[in-house]
Amino acid sequence: MNFFDKLNGAIARHQTLLFMGLEPNPETIPSEYFSSGDTASQIDRLWEWLQLQIAQTADLVCAYKPTLGFYLALGAPGLELLQRTLKAIPNEIPIILDAKHGDLNTSSIFAQTIFADWQVDAVTLNPYAGQDFVAPFLVYPDKAAFILCCTSNPAAAAVQGYPTIDAPLYLQVVKEAQSWGTPEQLGLEVGTTAPDAIASIRTLAPERVILARSIWAEGSNLTNILQAGLNPNGDGLLIPIPQDLLTIDRPTSAIESLRDEIDRTRTQIISQNSTCSVWLPDVCLLDKHPYLDLILQLYDLGCIMFGSFVQASGATFPYYIDLRKIISNPQIFHQILGAYADVLKDLKFDRIAGIPYGSLPTATGLALHLHYPMIFPRKEVKAHGTRKVIEGNFQSGETVVVVDDILISGKSVMEGAAKLESGGLKVNDIVVFIDHGEGVKDRLKANGYQAHAVLTISEITETLYRAGRITEEQFNLLGTT
């Protein structure tokens, strides 16, 4: 079960969007749980406190969020305490490790430790090192990452609000992060008391789960925050239990009251948005392409554009394909995954590999959809850390199917396949969404690869022309490429 399925299950069972921090924080733990004795006695008292918190809230939260830094501050005994705490959390409740990890050198080994060894379900990450840093966490398709967008401390405004109030850096983080992973695997962490900031993030990322932080400062308005952050379905926003509730005797009633207050606002939002917009085709062709609706949607969403565009190879084409937008549209992304799956069902492979970075969200979605493990060859091999060429777990001799978005020259996909083969893996098939044509499949075949495509550019242009989306002049121009 992937993280978001597990999260949604907990939300449905407990009827709550509340999550709880689990940390040995000296500022929030009652004084009686601090021992003046040796370290072992102190750890025992903290363990008693953490067990009590889990026991009192296991039916009231949708997730637990232990903060790694508080455990690290206790040294080796603290890490042992963290292990005991993780094991004490009921299996059906997801664990979000609040690590704010941001070191590129250790990203691969840290991802393996927390996801494979510690079995946490999600982690918070600092985005400053970009997608190259985040990618090693995305080879675990049943796990998730929350990208830190903004924090509430006043001094951060000089950086996060730069360069202007209308175009702050934290909104650029939101825009960039959406192309790093699918909505099923990548959420956003937002620390603010300002509903306007949350509303701006929700507008840019309507499909993402927002992990709210620092919303309980004096003067903040919970209703306004909920209205700004919840999606039209009354979901997509995780709310922290206030720290002061954790210090009172028997906090269950107070937490239940807060849960009910949130639920009332959710119900209002759902009733206000009882209808949803659905894309519907506006043409009817007797001899229609099997992916007619998909082609039209890609055009209408601006994923297929016409004009004069310089490609990465330096060549100029009369069209440009931008599939990065699809991960922000669950309806069309699901259709595209289904189209890839139609091709993959007839192939034999052990693992799915995406080519960085454009096809990583698609490879992740297919790994989730088809229940195959995912790996990927690094775009550039690091000169530090483990110097891995391939991210993810695999065994030499396994067969890997390579997934990419568009096949133009075949250079990048063959380079990726060669890296996979250097690790002892077999690559027989390469599957892309769009084939540019001009003999690229033959070029791949000459290098030992069988190429498969959901669509060709000629199929797309002919369908758009017959549907009246492009002019005869555009169609003829495209026919000469």
C-alpha positions as CSV (number, residue, x, y, z in Angstrom):
1,M,0.0,0.0,0.0
2,N,1.4,3.4,-0.9
3,F,1.6,6.3,1.5
4,F,-1.4,8.3,0.3
5,D,-3.6,5.2,0.2
6,K,-2.5,4.5,3.8
7,L,-3.1,8.2,4.7
8,N,-6.5,8.3,3.1
9,G,-7.5,5.1,4.9
10,A,-6.5,6.5,8.3
11,I,-8.4,9.8,7.5
12,A,-11.6,7.8,6.6
13,R,-11.4,5.4,9.6
14,H,-10.7,8.1,12.2
15,Q,-12.6,10.9,10.4
16,T,-9.8,13.4,11.0
17,L,-7.2,15.5,9.2
18,L,-5.2,15.8,12.5
19,F,-1.6,14.6,12.7
20,M,0.5,14.5,15.9
21,G,4.2,15.3,16.5
22,L,6.1,12.6,18.4
23,E,9.3,14.0,19.8
24,P,11.2,14.2,23.1
25,N,11.0,18.0,23.0
26,P,11.9,19.5,26.4
27,E,9.8,22.6,25.7
28,T,6.5,20.6,25.4
29,I,6.9,17.5,27.6
30,P,5.7,17.8,31.2
31,S,8.5,18.2,33.7
32,E,7.7,14.9,35.5
33,Y,8.9,13.0,32.4
34,F,12.4,14.5,32.7
35,S,14.6,12.5,35.0
36,S,17.6,13.9,36.9
37,G,19.3,10.5,36.9
38,D,21.5,8.9,34.3
39,T,20.9,8.8,30.5
40,A,19.2,5.4,30.7
41,S,16.7,6.7,33.3
42,Q,16.0,9.8,31.1
43,I,15.3,7.6,28.0
44,D,13.0,5.4,30.0
45,R,10.9,8.4,31.1
46,L,10.8,9.8,27.6
47,W,9.7,6.4,26.3
48,E,6.9,6.4,28.9
49,W,5.8,9.8,27.6
50,L,5.8,8.8,24.0
51,Q,3.9,5.5,24.6
52,L,1.3,7.5,26.5
53,Q,0.8,9.9,23.6
54,I,0.4,7.1,21.1
55,A,-2.1,5.3,23.4
56,Q,-4.2,8.5,23.9
57,T,-4.3,9.5,20.2
58,A,-4.2,6.4,18.0
59,D,-7.9,6.7,17.2
60,L,-7.8,10.4,16.7
61,V,-5.0,11.1,14.2
62,C,-4.4,10.3,10.5
63,A,-0.6,10.3,10.9
64,Y,2.3,10.6,13.3
65,K,5.3,12.9,12.7
66,P,8.4,12.2,14.8
67,T,11.0,15.0,14.4
68,L,14.4,13.4,13.8
69,G,16.4,16.3,15.3
70,F,15.1,15.8,18.8
71,Y,16.1,12.1,18.8
72,L,19.5,12.9,17.3
73,A,20.1,15.4,20.1
74,L,20.0,12.5,22.6
75,G,22.8,10.7,20.8
76,A,22.8,6.9,20.2
77,P,20.2,6.3,22.9
78,G,18.0,8.8,21.1
79,L,18.1,6.8,17.9
80,E,17.3,3.7,19.8
81,L,14.3,5.6,21.3
82,L,13.2,6.5,17.8
83,Q,13.3,2.9,16.7
84,R,11.1,1.9,19.7
85,T,8.7,4.7,19.0
86,L,8.3,3.8,15.3
87,K,7.6,0.2,16.2
88,A,5.0,1.3,18.7
89,I,2.9,3.2,16.2
90,P,0.0,1.1,14.8
91,N,0.8,-0.3,11.3
92,E,-2.3,1.3,9.8
93,I,-1.3,4.8,10.7
94,P,1.3,6.4,8.4
95,I,4.6,7.8,9.8
96,I,6.0,11.1,8.4
97,L,9.6,11.5,9.5
98,D,10.2,15.2,10.0
99,A,13.9,15.3,8.9
100,K,14.1,18.4,6.7
101,H,16.9,16.5,5.0
102,G,18.7,18.5,2.3
103,D,22.2,17.0,1.8
104,L,22.8,15.8,-1.7
105,N,25.8,13.6,-0.8
106,T,23.8,11.5,1.6
107,S,20.4,11.5,-0.1
108,S,20.6,7.9,-1.5
109,I,21.8,6.2,1.7
110,F,19.4,8.3,3.8
111,A,16.4,7.3,1.6
112,Q,17.4,3.7,1.9
113,T,17.8,3.9,5.7
114,I,14.5,5.6,6.5
115,F,12.4,3.8,3.9
116,A,13.9,0.3,3.7
117,D,15.3,-0.1,7.3
118,W,13.2,2.1,9.4
119,Q,10.0,1.6,7.3
120,V,8.7,5.1,7.7
121,D,6.1,6.1,5.1
122,A,7.1,9.7,4.2
123,V,9.8,12.2,4.9
124,T,10.1,16.0,4.9
125,L,12.9,17.4,2.5
126,N,14.6,20.7,2.0
127,P,14.3,21.6,-1.7
128,Y,17.4,23.8,-2.1
129,A,19.5,21.1,-3.9
130,G,16.7,20.6,-6.5
131,Q,15.3,17.6,-8.2
132,D,18.7,15.8,-8.3
133,F,18.5,15.6,-4.5
134,V,14.8,14.6,-4.3
135,A,15.0,11.9,-7.0
136,P,16.6,9.1,-4.9
137,F,13.6,9.3,-2.6
138,L,11.2,8.7,-5.5
139,V,12.5,5.2,-6.4
140,Y,10.4,4.0,-3.5
141,P,7.0,4.2,-5.2
142,D,5.0,3.3,-2.0
143,K,6.7,6.1,0.0
144,A,6.3,9.9,-0.1
145,A,8.2,13.1,0.3
146,F,6.9,16.5,1.6
147,I,8.9,19.4,0.1
148,L,9.4,22.3,2.5
149,C,8.0,25.5,0.9
150,C,7.9,28.1,3.6
151,T,8.4,28.5,7.3
152,S,6.8,30.9,9.8
153,N,9.8,32.4,11.5
154,P,10.1,36.1,10.7
155,A,13.7,36.1,9.6
156,A,12.9,33.6,6.8
157,A,10.9,36.2,5.0
158,A,14.0,37.9,3.6
159,V,14.8,34.7,1.7
160,Q,11.5,33.0,1.2
161,G,9.7,36.2,0.2
162,Y,12.4,37.3,-2.3
163,P,12.4,39.0,-4.7
164,T,8.8,40.4,-4.4
165,I,5.7,39.8,-2.4
166,D,3.8,38.9,-5.7
167,A,6.5,36.4,-6.9
168,P,8.2,35.0,-3.7
169,L,10.7,32.3,-3.8
170,Y,8.5,29.9,-1.9
171,L,5.9,29.9,-4.7
172,Q,8.7,29.1,-7.2
173,V,9.5,26.1,-5.0
174,V,5.9,25.0,-5.4
175,K,6.0,25.4,-9.2
176,E,9.3,23.5,-9.5
177,A,8.4,20.7,-7.1
178,Q,5.3,19.7,-9.0
179,S,7.4,18.4,-11.8
180,W,9.6,16.3,-9.5
181,G,7.0,13.7,-8.5
182,T,3.4,12.6,-8.8
183,P,0.7,13.8,-6.5
184,E,0.7,10.2,-5.0
185,Q,4.3,10.6,-3.9
186,L,5.1,14.3,-3.3
187,G,3.3,16.7,-1.1
188,L,4.2,20.2,0.3
189,E,5.1,21.3,3.8
190,V,3.8,24.8,4.6
191,G,4.6,26.6,7.9
192,T,2.5,29.8,8.1
193,T,-0.4,31.5,9.9
194,A,-1.3,33.5,6.8
195,P,-4.3,32.1,4.9
196,D,-3.4,34.1,1.8
197,A,0.0,32.2,1.6
198,I,-1.8,28.9,1.9
199,A,-4.4,29.9,-0.7
200,S,-1.7,30.9,-3.2
201,I,0.0,27.5,-2.7
202,R,-3.3,25.7,-3.1
203,T,-4.0,27.6,-6.3
204,L,-0.7,26.6,-7.8
205,A,-0.9,23.0,-6.6
206,P,-4.6,22.0,-6.4
207,E,-3.8,18.3,-6.4
208,R,-1.1,18.2,-3.7
209,V,-1.4,17.3,0.0
210,I,-0.3,20.2,2.2
211,L,1.3,19.4,5.5
212,A,0.5,22.5,7.6
213,R,2.8,23.7,10.3
214,S,3.0,26.6,12.8
215,I,-0.7,27.5,12.4
216,W,-1.5,27.9,16.1
217,A,0.1,31.3,16.8
218,E,-1.9,33.8,18.7
219,G,-4.4,35.6,16.5
220,S,-4.5,32.9,13.8
221,N,-7.9,31.8,12.4
222,L,-8.4,28.1,11.9
223,T,-11.5,28.5,9.7
224,N,-9.7,30.8,7.3
225,I,-6.7,28.5,7.1
226,L,-9.0,25.5,6.4
227,Q,-10.9,27.4,3.7
228,A,-7.6,28.5,2.1
229,G,-5.9,25.1,2.2
230,L,-8.6,22.4,1.7
231,N,-9.3,21.2,-1.8
232,P,-12.9,21.2,-3.2
233,N,-13.4,17.7,-1.7
234,G,-12.6,18.9,1.8
235,D,-9.3,17.1,1.8
236,G,-5.6,17.7,0.9
237,L,-4.6,19.5,4.2
238,L,-3.1,17.9,7.3
239,I,-3.5,19.9,10.5
240,P,-1.1,19.5,13.5
241,I,-2.5,18.9,17.0
242,P,-1.6,22.0,19.0
243,Q,1.4,21.3,21.3
244,D,-0.4,22.8,24.4
245,L,-3.1,20.0,24.1
246,L,-0.4,17.4,24.6
247,T,0.5,18.7,28.1
248,I,-3.0,18.6,29.6
249,D,-4.3,15.7,31.6
250,R,-6.3,13.3,29.3
251,P,-6.3,15.5,26.1
252,T,-8.8,13.2,24.3
253,S,-11.8,15.4,24.7
254,A,-10.0,18.5,23.5
255,I,-8.6,16.7,20.5
256,E,-12.1,15.4,19.6
257,S,-13.6,18.9,19.8
258,L,-10.9,20.2,17.5
259,R,-11.6,17.3,15.1
260,D,-15.3,18.1,15.1
261,E,-14.6,21.8,14.4
262,I,-12.5,20.9,11.4
263,D,-15.1,18.4,10.2
264,R,-17.8,21.1,10.2
265,T,-15.7,23.3,8.0
266,R,-14.9,20.4,5.7
267,T,-18.6,19.7,5.3
268,Q,-19.3,23.3,4.3
269,I,-16.6,23.3,1.7
270,I,-17.8,20.0,0.2
271,S,-21.4,21.3,0.0
272,Q,-20.2,24.5,-1.7
273,N,-18.3,22.5,-4.3
274,S,-20.7,19.7,-5.0
275,T,-20.1,19.9,-8.7
276,C,-16.8,19.3,-10.5
277,S,-15.5,20.3,-13.9
278,V,-14.9,17.4,-16.3
279,W,-13.3,17.6,-19.7
280,L,-15.6,16.4,-22.4
281,P,-14.9,16.0,-26.1
282,D,-16.5,18.4,-28.5
283,V,-16.1,16.4,-31.7
284,C,-17.5,13.2,-33.1
285,L,-15.5,11.3,-35.7
286,L,-16.8,8.1,-37.3
287,D,-13.4,6.6,-37.8
288,K,-11.8,8.0,-34.6
289,H,-8.3,7.2,-33.2
290,P,-8.5,5.0,-30.1
291,Y,-6.8,7.7,-28.1
292,L,-8.8,10.6,-29.6
293,D,-9.9,12.0,-26.3
294,L,-6.4,11.8,-24.9
295,I,-4.9,13.6,-27.9
296,L,-7.5,16.4,-27.7
297,Q,-7.0,16.9,-24.0
298,L,-3.2,17.2,-24.4
299,Y,-3.8,19.9,-27.0
300,D,-6.4,21.7,-25.0
301,L,-4.2,21.7,-21.9
302,G,-1.3,23.2,-23.8
303,C,0.9,20.0,-23.7
304,I,1.1,20.1,-27.5
305,M,2.0,23.5,-29.0
306,F,2.7,24.7,-32.5
307,G,5.1,27.3,-33.7
308,S,8.9,27.4,-34.0
309,F,10.7,25.6,-31.2
310,V,14.4,24.8,-30.7
311,Q,14.8,21.3,-29.3
312,A,17.5,20.1,-26.9
313,S,19.4,18.6,-29.9
314,G,19.6,22.1,-31.5
315,A,17.1,21.2,-34.2
316,T,14.1,23.5,-34.8
317,F,10.7,21.8,-35.0
318,P,7.2,23.3,-35.8
319,Y,5.8,21.8,-32.6
320,Y,6.7,21.3,-28.9
321,I,5.6,18.6,-26.5
322,D,5.5,19.5,-22.8
323,L,4.2,16.5,-20.8
324,R,5.3,17.9,-17.4
325,K,1.9,19.5,-17.0
326,I,0.1,16.2,-16.9
327,I,1.1,15.3,-13.4
328,S,-1.0,18.3,-12.2
329,N,-4.1,16.9,-13.9
330,P,-5.1,13.5,-12.3
331,Q,-7.7,12.8,-14.9
332,I,-5.4,12.9,-17.9
333,F,-2.4,11.5,-16.0
334,H,-4.4,8.4,-15.2
335,Q,-5.3,8.0,-18.9
336,I,-1.7,8.3,-19.9
337,L,-0.6,5.7,-17.4
338,G,-3.3,3.4,-18.8
339,A,-2.0,4.0,-22.3
340,Y,1.5,3.1,-21.3
341,A,0.1,0.0,-19.5
342,D,-1.5,-1.1,-22.7
343,V,1.9,-1.3,-24.2
344,L,3.7,-2.7,-21.2
345,K,1.2,-5.6,-20.6
346,D,2.7,-7.5,-23.5
347,L,6.4,-7.1,-22.4
348,K,8.4,-9.1,-20.0
349,F,10.4,-7.2,-17.3
350,D,11.4,-7.2,-13.6
351,R,11.6,-3.5,-13.0
352,I,10.7,-0.2,-14.5
353,A,13.3,2.5,-15.1
354,G,12.5,6.2,-15.8
355,I,14.9,8.5,-17.6
356,P,15.7,11.6,-15.5
357,Y,14.1,13.8,-15.0
358,G,11.1,14.3,-17.2
359,S,9.8,10.7,-17.1
360,L,10.4,10.0,-13.4
361,P,6.8,10.9,-12.4
362,T,5.5,8.7,-15.2
363,A,7.7,5.8,-14.1
364,T,6.6,6.3,-10.5
365,G,3.0,6.3,-11.6
366,L,3.5,3.1,-13.6
367,A,5.3,1.4,-10.7
368,L,2.3,2.2,-8.5
369,H,-0.2,1.2,-11.1
370,L,1.4,-2.1,-12.2
371,H,3.0,-3.0,-8.9
372,Y,6.6,-3.2,-10.3
373,P,9.6,-1.8,-8.5
374,M,11.2,1.3,-9.9
375,I,14.9,2.3,-10.5
376,F,16.5,5.0,-12.6
377,P,20.0,5.8,-14.0
378,R,21.4,9.0,-12.7
379,K,21.6,11.9,-15.2
380,E,25.0,12.7,-13.9
381,V,27.1,10.5,-11.7
382,K,28.0,12.2,-8.4
383,A,31.6,12.7,-7.7
384,H,30.9,12.3,-4.0
385,G,29.0,10.0,-1.6
386,T,28.3,6.6,-3.0
387,R,28.9,7.6,-6.6
388,K,25.9,5.5,-7.7
389,V,25.1,5.2,-11.4
390,I,21.7,3.6,-10.7
391,E,19.3,4.6,-7.9
392,G,17.1,2.0,-6.3
393,N,17.5,-1.7,-5.4
394,F,18.0,-4.3,-8.1
395,Q,19.8,-7.6,-8.8
396,S,22.3,-8.2,-11.6
397,G,20.7,-10.1,-14.4
398,E,17.2,-8.6,-14.0
399,T,15.4,-7.3,-17.0
400,V,14.4,-3.6,-17.0
401,V,11.9,-1.8,-19.3
402,V,12.9,1.8,-19.9
403,V,10.2,4.4,-19.9
404,D,10.6,7.9,-21.4
405,D,8.2,10.6,-22.6
406,I,9.2,11.5,-26.2
407,L,11.6,9.8,-28.7
408,I,13.3,12.3,-30.9
409,S,16.9,11.3,-31.5
410,G,17.1,8.4,-29.1
411,K,20.4,9.7,-27.6
412,S,19.2,10.2,-24.0
413,V,17.3,7.0,-23.7
414,M,20.2,4.9,-25.1
415,E,22.6,6.7,-22.7
416,G,20.2,5.7,-19.9
417,A,19.9,2.2,-21.0
418,A,23.7,1.9,-21.3
419,K,24.1,3.0,-17.6
420,L,21.6,0.4,-16.6
421,E,23.5,-2.3,-18.5
422,S,26.7,-1.2,-16.8
423,G,25.1,-2.3,-13.6
424,G,24.5,-5.8,-14.9
425,L,20.9,-5.2,-15.9
426,K,19.3,-6.3,-19.2
427,V,17.4,-3.8,-21.3
428,N,15.4,-5.1,-24.2
429,D,12.4,-2.7,-24.5
430,I,12.1,1.0,-24.5
431,V,8.6,2.5,-24.2
432,V,7.8,6.1,-24.9
433,F,4.6,8.1,-25.1
434,I,5.3,9.9,-28.4
435,D,7.6,8.8,-31.2
436,H,8.9,11.7,-33.4
437,G,9.5,9.3,-36.3
438,E,12.3,9.7,-38.9
439,G,13.7,6.3,-38.3
440,V,14.5,6.6,-34.6
441,K,13.0,3.2,-33.8
442,D,15.4,1.7,-36.5
443,R,18.3,3.4,-34.8
444,L,17.4,1.9,-31.5
445,K,16.9,-1.5,-33.0
446,A,20.4,-1.3,-34.5
447,N,21.7,-0.8,-31.0
448,G,19.8,-3.8,-29.7
449,Y,16.6,-2.2,-28.3
450,Q,13.0,-2.7,-29.3
451,A,11.2,0.7,-29.2
452,H,7.4,1.0,-28.5
453,A,5.3,4.1,-28.6
454,V,1.8,4.9,-27.5
455,L,1.5,7.6,-30.2
456,T,3.4,9.0,-33.1
457,I,3.6,12.7,-34.0
458,S,1.9,11.9,-37.3
459,E,-1.0,10.2,-35.5
460,I,-1.4,13.3,-33.3
461,T,-1.3,15.9,-36.0
462,E,-3.7,14.0,-38.3
463,T,-6.2,13.6,-35.4
464,L,-5.9,17.2,-34.5
465,Y,-6.5,18.3,-38.1
466,R,-9.5,16.0,-38.5
467,A,-10.9,17.3,-35.2
468,G,-10.5,21.0,-36.4
469,R,-7.9,21.8,-33.7
470,I,-5.2,22.8,-36.2
471,T,-5.3,24.4,-39.7
472,E,-4.5,22.8,-43.0
473,E,-1.4,25.0,-43.2
474,Q,-0.2,23.7,-39.8
475,F,-1.0,20.1,-40.8
476,N,1.0,20.4,-44.1
477,L,3.9,22.0,-42.3
478,L,4.0,19.2,-39.8
479,G,3.8,16.7,-42.5
480,T,7.1,17.9,-43.9
481,T,9.0,17.3,-40.7
